[in-house]
Amino acid sequence: MKTIETTITVLPNGSIQIPPRPDLLPGEHRVVLVIEEHPIPSREPVVPLKLKMLDWSAWPADSTFRREELYDDSGR
């Protein structure tokens, strides 16, 4: 038995469109659908963050910043 959480699309004629699942064997399957009463609100596209690139050339090339090197056993 598998539990699949996915998003379906209900078409204007009432039919349901389910995304393809290549991990399921072809044929009839017994399923249980639990549908929330309200549709998912449409999402606006996420705009990537514009981050500023910093110049780290002043640091030695073999610098590491591992937690063990920054903090002692007490975490300070």
mmCIF file of the N, C-alpha and C atoms, coordinates in Angstrom:
data_MODEL
# 
_entry.id   MODEL 
# 
loop_
_atom_site.group_PDB 
_atom_site.id 
_atom_site.type_symbol 
_atom_site.label_atom_id 
_atom_site.label_alt_id 
_atom_site.label_comp_id 
_atom_site.label_asym_id 
_atom_site.label_entity_id 
_atom_site.label_seq_id 
_atom_site.pdbx_PDB_ins_code 
_atom_site.Cartn_x 
_atom_site.Cartn_y 
_atom_site.Cartn_z 
_atom_site.occupancy 
_atom_site.B_iso_or_equiv 
_atom_site.pdbx_formal_charge 
_atom_site.auth_seq_id 
_atom_site.auth_comp_id 
_atom_site.auth_asym_id 
_atom_site.auth_atom_id 
_atom_site.pdbx_PDB_model_num 
ATOM 1   N N  . MET A 1 1  ? 0.841   -1.166 0.000   1.00 0.00 ? 1  MET A N  1 
ATOM 2   C CA . MET A 1 1  ? 0.000   0.000  0.000   1.00 0.00 ? 1  MET A CA 1 
ATOM 3   C C  . MET A 1 1  ? 0.893   1.237  0.000   1.00 0.00 ? 1  MET A C  1 
ATOM 4   N N  . LYS A 1 2  ? 0.525   2.224  -0.808  1.00 0.00 ? 2  LYS A N  1 
ATOM 5   C CA . LYS A 1 2  ? 1.294   3.467  -0.899  1.00 0.00 ? 2  LYS A CA 1 
ATOM 6   C C  . LYS A 1 2  ? 0.410   4.630  -0.491  1.00 0.00 ? 2  LYS A C  1 
ATOM 7   N N  . THR A 1 3  ? 1.029   5.630  0.101   1.00 0.00 ? 3  THR A N  1 
ATOM 8   C CA . THR A 1 3  ? 0.343   6.887  0.370   1.00 0.00 ? 3  THR A CA 1 
ATOM 9   C C  . THR A 1 3  ? 0.938   7.923  -0.560  1.00 0.00 ? 3  THR A C  1 
ATOM 10  N N  . ILE A 1 4  ? 0.096   8.552  -1.376  1.00 0.00 ? 4  ILE A N  1 
ATOM 11  C CA . ILE A 1 4  ? 0.552   9.547  -2.342  1.00 0.00 ? 4  ILE A CA 1 
ATOM 12  C C  . ILE A 1 4  ? -0.147  10.855 -2.024  1.00 0.00 ? 4  ILE A C  1 
ATOM 13  N N  . GLU A 1 5  ? 0.629   11.888 -1.806  1.00 0.00 ? 5  GLU A N  1 
ATOM 14  C CA . GLU A 1 5  ? 0.057   13.218 -1.629  1.00 0.00 ? 5  GLU A CA 1 
ATOM 15  C C  . GLU A 1 5  ? 0.401   14.012 -2.876  1.00 0.00 ? 5  GLU A C  1 
ATOM 16  N N  . THR A 1 6  ? -0.605  14.485 -3.577  1.00 0.00 ? 6  THR A N  1 
ATOM 17  C CA . THR A 1 6  ? -0.390  15.193 -4.832  1.00 0.00 ? 6  THR A CA 1 
ATOM 18  C C  . THR A 1 6  ? -1.466  16.255 -4.982  1.00 0.00 ? 6  THR A C  1 
ATOM 19  N N  . THR A 1 7  ? -1.363  17.049 -6.000  1.00 0.00 ? 7  THR A N  1 
ATOM 20  C CA . THR A 1 7  ? -2.369  18.055 -6.316  1.00 0.00 ? 7  THR A CA 1 
ATOM 21  C C  . THR A 1 7  ? -3.091  17.624 -7.583  1.00 0.00 ? 7  THR A C  1 
ATOM 22  N N  . ILE A 1 8  ? -4.423  17.632 -7.545  1.00 0.00 ? 8  ILE A N  1 
ATOM 23  C CA . ILE A 1 8  ? -5.211  17.262 -8.712  1.00 0.00 ? 8  ILE A CA 1 
ATOM 24  C C  . ILE A 1 8  ? -5.845  18.516 -9.293  1.00 0.00 ? 8  ILE A C  1 
ATOM 25  N N  . THR A 1 9  ? -6.345  18.410 -10.512 1.00 0.00 ? 9  THR A N  1 
ATOM 26  C CA . THR A 1 9  ? -7.065  19.496 -11.160 1.00 0.00 ? 9  THR A CA 1 
ATOM 27  C C  . THR A 1 9  ? -8.475  19.012 -11.466 1.00 0.00 ? 9  THR A C  1 
ATOM 28  N N  . VAL A 1 10 ? -9.469  19.781 -11.007 1.00 0.00 ? 10 VAL A N  1 
ATOM 29  C CA . VAL A 1 10 ? -10.859 19.475 -11.343 1.00 0.00 ? 10 VAL A CA 1 
ATOM 30  C C  . VAL A 1 10 ? -11.223 20.334 -12.550 1.00 0.00 ? 10 VAL A C  1 
ATOM 31  N N  . LEU A 1 11 ? -11.572 19.685 -13.643 1.00 0.00 ? 11 LEU A N  1 
ATOM 32  C CA . LEU A 1 11 ? -11.903 20.379 -14.887 1.00 0.00 ? 11 LEU A CA 1 
ATOM 33  C C  . LEU A 1 11 ? -13.336 20.911 -14.835 1.00 0.00 ? 11 LEU A C  1 
ATOM 34  N N  . PRO A 1 12 ? -13.680 21.885 -15.699 1.00 0.00 ? 12 PRO A N  1 
ATOM 35  C CA . PRO A 1 12 ? -15.030 22.468 -15.678 1.00 0.00 ? 12 PRO A CA 1 
ATOM 36  C C  . PRO A 1 12 ? -16.156 21.434 -15.804 1.00 0.00 ? 12 PRO A C  1 
ATOM 37  N N  . ASN A 1 13 ? -15.906 20.329 -16.481 1.00 0.00 ? 13 ASN A N  1 
ATOM 38  C CA . ASN A 1 13 ? -16.959 19.309 -16.627 1.00 0.00 ? 13 ASN A CA 1 
ATOM 39  C C  . ASN A 1 13 ? -17.038 18.387 -15.408 1.00 0.00 ? 13 ASN A C  1 
ATOM 40  N N  . GLY A 1 14 ? -16.228 18.650 -14.376 1.00 0.00 ? 14 GLY A N  1 
ATOM 41  C CA . GLY A 1 14 ? -16.262 17.857 -13.146 1.00 0.00 ? 14 GLY A CA 1 
ATOM 42  C C  . GLY A 1 14 ? -15.298 16.687 -13.132 1.00 0.00 ? 14 GLY A C  1 
ATOM 43  N N  . SER A 1 15 ? -14.644 16.398 -14.257 1.00 0.00 ? 15 SER A N  1 
ATOM 44  C CA . SER A 1 15 ? -13.683 15.291 -14.255 1.00 0.00 ? 15 SER A CA 1 
ATOM 45  C C  . SER A 1 15 ? -12.410 15.722 -13.534 1.00 0.00 ? 15 SER A C  1 
ATOM 46  N N  . ILE A 1 16 ? -11.647 14.744 -13.112 1.00 0.00 ? 16 ILE A N  1 
ATOM 47  C CA . ILE A 1 16 ? -10.443 14.996 -12.313 1.00 0.00 ? 16 ILE A CA 1 
ATOM 48  C C  . ILE A 1 16 ? -9.213  14.619 -13.118 1.00 0.00 ? 16 ILE A C  1 
ATOM 49  N N  . GLN A 1 17 ? -8.225  15.495 -13.092 1.00 0.00 ? 17 GLN A N  1 
ATOM 50  C CA . GLN A 1 17 ? -6.954  15.230 -13.769 1.00 0.00 ? 17 GLN A CA 1 
ATOM 51  C C  . GLN A 1 17 ? -5.891  15.011 -12.694 1.00 0.00 ? 17 GLN A C  1 
ATOM 52  N N  . ILE A 1 18 ? -5.275  13.847 -12.730 1.00 0.00 ? 18 ILE A N  1 
ATOM 53  C CA . ILE A 1 18 ? -4.250  13.482 -11.752 1.00 0.00 ? 18 ILE A CA 1 
ATOM 54  C C  . ILE A 1 18 ? -2.910  13.405 -12.476 1.00 0.00 ? 18 ILE A C  1 
ATOM 55  N N  . PRO A 1 19 ? -1.850  14.002 -11.915 1.00 0.00 ? 19 PRO A N  1 
ATOM 56  C CA . PRO A 1 19 ? -0.540  13.922 -12.572 1.00 0.00 ? 19 PRO A CA 1 
ATOM 57  C C  . PRO A 1 19 ? -0.095  12.470 -12.743 1.00 0.00 ? 19 PRO A C  1 
ATOM 58  N N  . PRO A 1 20 ? 0.643   12.165 -13.809 1.00 0.00 ? 20 PRO A N  1 
ATOM 59  C CA . PRO A 1 20 ? 1.126   10.788 -14.039 1.00 0.00 ? 20 PRO A CA 1 
ATOM 60  C C  . PRO A 1 20 ? 1.982   10.292 -12.879 1.00 0.00 ? 20 PRO A C  1 
ATOM 61  N N  . ARG A 1 21 ? 1.863   9.012  -12.586 1.00 0.00 ? 21 ARG A N  1 
ATOM 62  C CA . ARG A 1 21 ? 2.650   8.369  -11.535 1.00 0.00 ? 21 ARG A CA 1 
ATOM 63  C C  . ARG A 1 21 ? 3.356   7.166  -12.136 1.00 0.00 ? 21 ARG A C  1 
ATOM 64  N N  . PRO A 1 22 ? 4.578   7.329  -12.661 1.00 0.00 ? 22 PRO A N  1 
ATOM 65  C CA . PRO A 1 22 ? 5.286   6.209  -13.282 1.00 0.00 ? 22 PRO A CA 1 
ATOM 66  C C  . PRO A 1 22 ? 5.639   5.092  -12.307 1.00 0.00 ? 22 PRO A C  1 
ATOM 67  N N  . ASP A 1 23 ? 5.573   5.365  -11.001 1.00 0.00 ? 23 ASP A N  1 
ATOM 68  C CA . ASP A 1 23 ? 5.912   4.337  -10.020 1.00 0.00 ? 23 ASP A CA 1 
ATOM 69  C C  . ASP A 1 23 ? 4.750   3.377  -9.731  1.00 0.00 ? 23 ASP A C  1 
ATOM 70  N N  . LEU A 1 24 ? 3.564   3.605  -10.347 1.00 0.00 ? 24 LEU A N  1 
ATOM 71  C CA . LEU A 1 24 ? 2.427   2.708  -10.161 1.00 0.00 ? 24 LEU A CA 1 
ATOM 72  C C  . LEU A 1 24 ? 2.300   1.760  -11.351 1.00 0.00 ? 24 LEU A C  1 
ATOM 73  N N  . LEU A 1 25 ? 1.940   0.530  -11.070 1.00 0.00 ? 25 LEU A N  1 
ATOM 74  C CA . LEU A 1 25 ? 1.741   -0.458 -12.132 1.00 0.00 ? 25 LEU A CA 1 
ATOM 75  C C  . LEU A 1 25 ? 0.456   -0.143 -12.892 1.00 0.00 ? 25 LEU A C  1 
ATOM 76  N N  . PRO A 1 26 ? 0.419   -0.380 -14.202 1.00 0.00 ? 26 PRO A N  1 
ATOM 77  C CA . PRO A 1 26 ? -0.810  -0.165 -14.964 1.00 0.00 ? 26 PRO A CA 1 
ATOM 78  C C  . PRO A 1 26 ? -1.920  -1.092 -14.474 1.00 0.00 ? 26 PRO A C  1 
ATOM 79  N N  . GLY A 1 27 ? -3.159  -0.658 -14.631 1.00 0.00 ? 27 GLY A N  1 
ATOM 80  C CA . GLY A 1 27 ? -4.306  -1.467 -14.221 1.00 0.00 ? 27 GLY A CA 1 
ATOM 81  C C  . GLY A 1 27 ? -5.181  -0.718 -13.241 1.00 0.00 ? 27 GLY A C  1 
ATOM 82  N N  . GLU A 1 28 ? -6.228  -1.369 -12.771 1.00 0.00 ? 28 GLU A N  1 
ATOM 83  C CA . GLU A 1 28 ? -7.147  -0.754 -11.828 1.00 0.00 ? 28 GLU A CA 1 
ATOM 84  C C  . GLU A 1 28 ? -6.568  -0.822 -10.423 1.00 0.00 ? 28 GLU A C  1 
ATOM 85  N N  . HIS A 1 29 ? -6.751  0.251  -9.692  1.00 0.00 ? 29 HIS A N  1 
ATOM 86  C CA . HIS A 1 29 ? -6.296  0.331  -8.302  1.00 0.00 ? 29 HIS A CA 1 
ATOM 87  C C  . HIS A 1 29 ? -7.453  0.855  -7.455  1.00 0.00 ? 29 HIS A C  1 
ATOM 88  N N  . ARG A 1 30 ? -7.550  0.385  -6.243  1.00 0.00 ? 30 ARG A N  1 
ATOM 89  C CA . ARG A 1 30 ? -8.524  0.926  -5.308  1.00 0.00 ? 30 ARG A CA 1 
ATOM 90  C C  . ARG A 1 30 ? -7.890  2.121  -4.626  1.00 0.00 ? 30 ARG A C  1 
ATOM 91  N N  . VAL A 1 31 ? -8.581  3.259  -4.620  1.00 0.00 ? 31 VAL A N  1 
ATOM 92  C CA . VAL A 1 31 ? -8.026  4.486  -4.043  1.00 0.00 ? 31 VAL A CA 1 
ATOM 93  C C  . VAL A 1 31 ? -9.062  5.156  -3.155  1.00 0.00 ? 31 VAL A C  1 
ATOM 94  N N  . VAL A 1 32 ? -8.583  6.007  -2.269  1.00 0.00 ? 32 VAL A N  1 
ATOM 95  C CA . VAL A 1 32 ? -9.439  6.851  -1.444  1.00 0.00 ? 32 VAL A CA 1 
ATOM 96  C C  . VAL A 1 32 ? -8.958  8.278  -1.638  1.00 0.00 ? 32 VAL A C  1 
ATOM 97  N N  . LEU A 1 33 ? -9.852  9.180  -2.042  1.00 0.00 ? 33 LEU A N  1 
ATOM 98  C CA . LEU A 1 33 ? -9.504  10.583 -2.219  1.00 0.00 ? 33 LEU A CA 1 
ATOM 99  C C  . LEU A 1 33 ? -10.106 11.393 -1.074  1.00 0.00 ? 33 LEU A C  1 
ATOM 100 N N  . VAL A 1 34 ? -9.302  12.264 -0.487  1.00 0.00 ? 34 VAL A N  1 
ATOM 101 C CA . VAL A 1 34 ? -9.795  13.217 0.499   1.00 0.00 ? 34 VAL A CA 1 
ATOM 102 C C  . VAL A 1 34 ? -9.549  14.581 -0.126  1.00 0.00 ? 34 VAL A C  1 
ATOM 103 N N  . ILE A 1 35 ? -10.637 15.311 -0.417  1.00 0.00 ? 35 ILE A N  1 
ATOM 104 C CA . ILE A 1 35 ? -10.512 16.581 -1.128  1.00 0.00 ? 35 ILE A CA 1 
ATOM 105 C C  . ILE A 1 35 ? -10.929 17.712 -0.210  1.00 0.00 ? 35 ILE A C  1 
ATOM 106 N N  . GLU A 1 36 ? -10.055 18.704 -0.076  1.00 0.00 ? 36 GLU A N  1 
ATOM 107 C CA . GLU A 1 36 ? -10.399 19.891 0.692   1.00 0.00 ? 36 GLU A CA 1 
ATOM 108 C C  . GLU A 1 36 ? -11.497 20.646 -0.048  1.00 0.00 ? 36 GLU A C  1 
ATOM 109 N N  . GLU A 1 37 ? -12.370 21.307 0.692   1.00 0.00 ? 37 GLU A N  1 
ATOM 110 C CA . GLU A 1 37 ? -13.522 21.950 0.079   1.00 0.00 ? 37 GLU A CA 1 
ATOM 111 C C  . GLU A 1 37 ? -13.165 23.187 -0.741  1.00 0.00 ? 37 GLU A C  1 
ATOM 112 N N  . HIS A 1 38 ? -12.073 23.840 -0.428  1.00 0.00 ? 38 HIS A N  1 
ATOM 113 C CA . HIS A 1 38 ? -11.703 25.060 -1.134  1.00 0.00 ? 38 HIS A CA 1 
ATOM 114 C C  . HIS A 1 38 ? -10.476 24.808 -2.002  1.00 0.00 ? 38 HIS A C  1 
ATOM 115 N N  . PRO A 1 39 ? -10.499 25.300 -3.248  1.00 0.00 ? 39 PRO A N  1 
ATOM 116 C CA . PRO A 1 39 ? -9.326  25.125 -4.120  1.00 0.00 ? 39 PRO A CA 1 
ATOM 117 C C  . PRO A 1 39 ? -8.104  25.858 -3.565  1.00 0.00 ? 39 PRO A C  1 
ATOM 118 N N  . ILE A 1 40 ? -6.938  25.396 -3.956  1.00 0.00 ? 40 ILE A N  1 
ATOM 119 C CA . ILE A 1 40 ? -5.691  26.048 -3.578  1.00 0.00 ? 40 ILE A CA 1 
ATOM 120 C C  . ILE A 1 40 ? -5.618  27.385 -4.306  1.00 0.00 ? 40 ILE A C  1 
ATOM 121 N N  . PRO A 1 41 ? -5.352  28.486 -3.594  1.00 0.00 ? 41 PRO A N  1 
ATOM 122 C CA . PRO A 1 41 ? -5.248  29.773 -4.295  1.00 0.00 ? 41 PRO A CA 1 
ATOM 123 C C  . PRO A 1 41 ? -4.081  29.756 -5.273  1.00 0.00 ? 41 PRO A C  1 
ATOM 124 N N  . SER A 1 42 ? -4.263  30.436 -6.396  1.00 0.00 ? 42 SER A N  1 
ATOM 125 C CA . SER A 1 42 ? -3.182  30.465 -7.391  1.00 0.00 ? 42 SER A CA 1 
ATOM 126 C C  . SER A 1 42 ? -1.998  31.224 -6.809  1.00 0.00 ? 42 SER A C  1 
ATOM 127 N N  . ARG A 1 43 ? -0.834  30.737 -7.124  1.00 0.00 ? 43 ARG A N  1 
ATOM 128 C CA . ARG A 1 43 ? 0.394   31.342 -6.595  1.00 0.00 ? 43 ARG A CA 1 
ATOM 129 C C  . ARG A 1 43 ? 1.054   32.182 -7.672  1.00 0.00 ? 43 ARG A C  1 
ATOM 130 N N  . GLU A 1 44 ? 1.582   33.302 -7.252  1.00 0.00 ? 44 GLU A N  1 
ATOM 131 C CA . GLU A 1 44 ? 2.333   34.130 -8.188  1.00 0.00 ? 44 GLU A CA 1 
ATOM 132 C C  . GLU A 1 44 ? 3.738   33.560 -8.286  1.00 0.00 ? 44 GLU A C  1 
ATOM 133 N N  . PRO A 1 45 ? 4.373   33.703 -9.452  1.00 0.00 ? 45 PRO A N  1 
ATOM 134 C CA . PRO A 1 45 ? 5.730   33.161 -9.590  1.00 0.00 ? 45 PRO A CA 1 
ATOM 135 C C  . PRO A 1 45 ? 6.680   33.792 -8.570  1.00 0.00 ? 45 PRO A C  1 
ATOM 136 N N  . VAL A 1 46 ? 7.572   32.968 -8.063  1.00 0.00 ? 46 VAL A N  1 
ATOM 137 C CA . VAL A 1 46 ? 8.557   33.431 -7.088  1.00 0.00 ? 46 VAL A CA 1 
ATOM 138 C C  . VAL A 1 46 ? 9.716   34.078 -7.847  1.00 0.00 ? 46 VAL A C  1 
ATOM 139 N N  . VAL A 1 47 ? 10.015  35.299 -7.456  1.00 0.00 ? 47 VAL A N  1 
ATOM 140 C CA . VAL A 1 47 ? 11.114  36.023 -8.092  1.00 0.00 ? 47 VAL A CA 1 
ATOM 141 C C  . VAL A 1 47 ? 12.399  35.686 -7.336  1.00 0.00 ? 47 VAL A C  1 
ATOM 142 N N  . PRO A 1 48 ? 13.452  35.268 -8.034  1.00 0.00 ? 48 PRO A N  1 
ATOM 143 C CA . PRO A 1 48 ? 14.704  34.952 -7.336  1.00 0.00 ? 48 PRO A CA 1 
ATOM 144 C C  . PRO A 1 48 ? 15.264  36.172 -6.612  1.00 0.00 ? 48 PRO A C  1 
ATOM 145 N N  . LEU A 1 49 ? 15.925  35.920 -5.509  1.00 0.00 ? 49 LEU A N  1 
ATOM 146 C CA . LEU A 1 49 ? 16.549  37.005 -4.757  1.00 0.00 ? 49 LEU A CA 1 
ATOM 147 C C  . LEU A 1 49 ? 17.714  37.580 -5.548  1.00 0.00 ? 49 LEU A C  1 
ATOM 148 N N  . LYS A 1 50 ? 17.889  38.878 -5.441  1.00 0.00 ? 50 LYS A N  1 
ATOM 149 C CA . LYS A 1 50 ? 19.052  39.524 -6.062  1.00 0.00 ? 50 LYS A CA 1 
ATOM 150 C C  . LYS A 1 50 ? 20.081  39.734 -4.957  1.00 0.00 ? 50 LYS A C  1 
ATOM 151 N N  . LEU A 1 51 ? 21.043  38.836 -4.900  1.00 0.00 ? 51 LEU A N  1 
ATOM 152 C CA . LEU A 1 51 ? 22.059  38.895 -3.860  1.00 0.00 ? 51 LEU A CA 1 
ATOM 153 C C  . LEU A 1 51 ? 23.324  39.528 -4.399  1.00 0.00 ? 51 LEU A C  1 
ATOM 154 N N  . LYS A 1 52 ? 23.983  40.280 -3.542  1.00 0.00 ? 52 LYS A N  1 
ATOM 155 C CA . LYS A 1 52 ? 25.223  40.936 -3.925  1.00 0.00 ? 52 LYS A CA 1 
ATOM 156 C C  . LYS A 1 52 ? 26.390  39.973 -3.702  1.00 0.00 ? 52 LYS A C  1 
ATOM 157 N N  . MET A 1 53 ? 27.257  39.860 -4.690  1.00 0.00 ? 53 MET A N  1 
ATOM 158 C CA . MET A 1 53 ? 28.427  38.994 -4.584  1.00 0.00 ? 53 MET A CA 1 
ATOM 159 C C  . MET A 1 53 ? 29.514  39.732 -3.797  1.00 0.00 ? 53 MET A C  1 
ATOM 160 N N  . LEU A 1 54 ? 30.087  39.077 -2.814  1.00 0.00 ? 54 LEU A N  1 
ATOM 161 C CA . LEU A 1 54 ? 31.142  39.679 -1.999  1.00 0.00 ? 54 LEU A CA 1 
ATOM 162 C C  . LEU A 1 54 ? 32.503  39.173 -2.444  1.00 0.00 ? 54 LEU A C  1 
ATOM 163 N N  . ASP A 1 55 ? 33.488  40.036 -2.347  1.00 0.00 ? 55 ASP A N  1 
ATOM 164 C CA . ASP A 1 55 ? 34.858  39.667 -2.705  1.00 0.00 ? 55 ASP A CA 1 
ATOM 165 C C  . ASP A 1 55 ? 35.568  39.150 -1.456  1.00 0.00 ? 55 ASP A C  1 
ATOM 166 N N  . TRP A 1 56 ? 35.913  37.879 -1.459  1.00 0.00 ? 56 TRP A N  1 
ATOM 167 C CA . TRP A 1 56 ? 36.566  37.251 -0.319  1.00 0.00 ? 56 TRP A CA 1 
ATOM 168 C C  . TRP A 1 56 ? 38.055  36.995 -0.608  1.00 0.00 ? 56 TRP A C  1 
ATOM 169 N N  . SER A 1 57 ? 38.634  37.746 -1.499  1.00 0.00 ? 57 SER A N  1 
ATOM 170 C CA . SER A 1 57 ? 40.026  37.499 -1.881  1.00 0.00 ? 57 SER A CA 1 
ATOM 171 C C  . SER A 1 57 ? 41.013  37.791 -0.751  1.00 0.00 ? 57 SER A C  1 
ATOM 172 N N  . ALA A 1 58 ? 40.596  38.528 0.258   1.00 0.00 ? 58 ALA A N  1 
ATOM 173 C CA . ALA A 1 58 ? 41.500  38.829 1.375   1.00 0.00 ? 58 ALA A CA 1 
ATOM 174 C C  . ALA A 1 58 ? 41.686  37.627 2.301   1.00 0.00 ? 58 ALA A C  1 
ATOM 175 N N  . TRP A 1 59 ? 40.803  36.633 2.232   1.00 0.00 ? 59 TRP A N  1 
ATOM 176 C CA . TRP A 1 59 ? 40.922  35.445 3.061   1.00 0.00 ? 59 TRP A CA 1 
ATOM 177 C C  . TRP A 1 59 ? 41.868  34.448 2.391   1.00 0.00 ? 59 TRP A C  1 
ATOM 178 N N  . PRO A 1 60 ? 42.661  33.720 3.159   1.00 0.00 ? 60 PRO A N  1 
ATOM 179 C CA . PRO A 1 60 ? 43.520  32.699 2.573   1.00 0.00 ? 60 PRO A CA 1 
ATOM 180 C C  . PRO A 1 60 ? 42.677  31.638 1.849   1.00 0.00 ? 60 PRO A C  1 
ATOM 181 N N  . ALA A 1 61 ? 43.214  31.109 0.769   1.00 0.00 ? 61 ALA A N  1 
ATOM 182 C CA . ALA A 1 61 ? 42.488  30.139 -0.054  1.00 0.00 ? 61 ALA A CA 1 
ATOM 183 C C  . ALA A 1 61 ? 42.122  28.870 0.721   1.00 0.00 ? 61 ALA A C  1 
ATOM 184 N N  . ASP A 1 62 ? 42.901  28.493 1.725   1.00 0.00 ? 62 ASP A N  1 
ATOM 185 C CA . ASP A 1 62 ? 42.624  27.269 2.480   1.00 0.00 ? 62 ASP A CA 1 
ATOM 186 C C  . ASP A 1 62 ? 41.796  27.530 3.744   1.00 0.00 ? 62 ASP A C  1 
ATOM 187 N N  . SER A 1 63 ? 41.146  28.690 3.839   1.00 0.00 ? 63 SER A N  1 
ATOM 188 C CA . SER A 1 63 ? 40.319  29.008 5.007   1.00 0.00 ? 63 SER A CA 1 
ATOM 189 C C  . SER A 1 63 ? 39.104  28.099 5.057   1.00 0.00 ? 63 SER A C  1 
ATOM 190 N N  . THR A 1 64 ? 38.778  27.652 6.272   1.00 0.00 ? 64 THR A N  1 
ATOM 191 C CA . THR A 1 64 ? 37.545  26.897 6.499   1.00 0.00 ? 64 THR A CA 1 
ATOM 192 C C  . THR A 1 64 ? 36.836  27.532 7.674   1.00 0.00 ? 64 THR A C  1 
ATOM 193 N N  . PHE A 1 65 ? 35.555  27.361 7.728   1.00 0.00 ? 65 PHE A N  1 
ATOM 194 C CA . PHE A 1 65 ? 34.770  27.961 8.801   1.00 0.00 ? 65 PHE A CA 1 
ATOM 195 C C  . PHE A 1 65 ? 33.887  26.896 9.434   1.00 0.00 ? 65 PHE A C  1 
ATOM 196 N N  . ARG A 1 66 ? 34.489  25.781 9.765   1.00 0.00 ? 66 ARG A N  1 
ATOM 197 C CA . ARG A 1 66 ? 33.758  24.694 10.400  1.00 0.00 ? 66 ARG A CA 1 
ATOM 198 C C  . ARG A 1 66 ? 33.392  25.084 11.821  1.00 0.00 ? 66 ARG A C  1 
ATOM 199 N N  . ARG A 1 67 ? 32.260  24.606 12.282  1.00 0.00 ? 67 ARG A N  1 
ATOM 200 C CA . ARG A 1 67 ? 31.774  24.930 13.625  1.00 0.00 ? 67 ARG A CA 1 
ATOM 201 C C  . ARG A 1 67 ? 32.816  24.579 14.685  1.00 0.00 ? 67 ARG A C  1 
ATOM 202 N N  . GLU A 1 68 ? 33.470  23.434 14.502  1.00 0.00 ? 68 GLU A N  1 
ATOM 203 C CA . GLU A 1 68 ? 34.470  22.995 15.480  1.00 0.00 ? 68 GLU A CA 1 
ATOM 204 C C  . GLU A 1 68 ? 35.638  23.978 15.572  1.00 0.00 ? 68 GLU A C  1 
ATOM 205 N N  . GLU A 1 69 ? 35.911  24.685 14.497  1.00 0.00 ? 69 GLU A N  1 
ATOM 206 C CA . GLU A 1 69 ? 37.013  25.639 14.496  1.00 0.00 ? 69 GLU A CA 1 
ATOM 207 C C  . GLU A 1 69 ? 36.595  26.994 15.052  1.00 0.00 ? 69 GLU A C  1 
ATOM 208 N N  . LEU A 1 70 ? 35.311  27.294 14.985  1.00 0.00 ? 70 LEU A N  1 
ATOM 209 C CA . LEU A 1 70 ? 34.824  28.595 15.444  1.00 0.00 ? 70 LEU A CA 1 
ATOM 210 C C  . LEU A 1 70 ? 34.448  28.613 16.917  1.00 0.00 ? 70 LEU A C  1 
ATOM 211 N N  . TYR A 1 71 ? 33.932  27.473 17.440  1.00 0.00 ? 71 TYR A N  1 
ATOM 212 C CA . TYR A 1 71 ? 33.433  27.431 18.808  1.00 0.00 ? 71 TYR A CA 1 
ATOM 213 C C  . TYR A 1 71 ? 34.158  26.371 19.617  1.00 0.00 ? 71 TYR A C  1 
ATOM 214 N N  . ASP A 1 72 ? 34.227  26.615 20.933  1.00 0.00 ? 72 ASP A N  1 
ATOM 215 C CA . ASP A 1 72 ? 34.833  25.602 21.795  1.00 0.00 ? 72 ASP A CA 1 
ATOM 216 C C  . ASP A 1 72 ? 33.748  24.626 22.258  1.00 0.00 ? 72 ASP A C  1 
ATOM 217 N N  . ASP A 1 73 ? 34.071  23.763 23.213  1.00 0.00 ? 73 ASP A N  1 
ATOM 218 C CA . ASP A 1 73 ? 33.128  22.728 23.664  1.00 0.00 ? 73 ASP A CA 1 
ATOM 219 C C  . ASP A 1 73 ? 31.878  23.296 24.329  1.00 0.00 ? 73 ASP A C  1 
ATOM 220 N N  . SER A 1 74 ? 31.974  24.502 24.883  1.00 0.00 ? 74 SER A N  1 
ATOM 221 C CA . SER A 1 74 ? 30.804  25.105 25.534  1.00 0.00 ? 74 SER A CA 1 
ATOM 222 C C  . SER A 1 74 ? 29.891  25.791 24.535  1.00 0.00 ? 74 SER A C  1 
ATOM 223 N N  . GLY A 1 75 ? 30.269  25.822 23.265  1.00 0.00 ? 75 GLY A N  1 
ATOM 224 C CA . GLY A 1 75 ? 29.448  26.444 22.237  1.00 0.00 ? 75 GLY A CA 1 
ATOM 225 C C  . GLY A 1 75 ? 29.675  27.929 22.106  1.00 0.00 ? 75 GLY A C  1 
ATOM 226 N N  . ARG A 1 76 ? 30.771  28.431 22.668  1.00 0.00 ? 76 ARG A N  1 
ATOM 227 C CA . ARG A 1 76 ? 31.052  29.875 22.586  1.00 0.00 ? 76 ARG A CA 1 
ATOM 228 C C  . ARG A 1 76 ? 32.354  30.128 21.864  1.00 0.00 ? 76 ARG A C  1 
# 
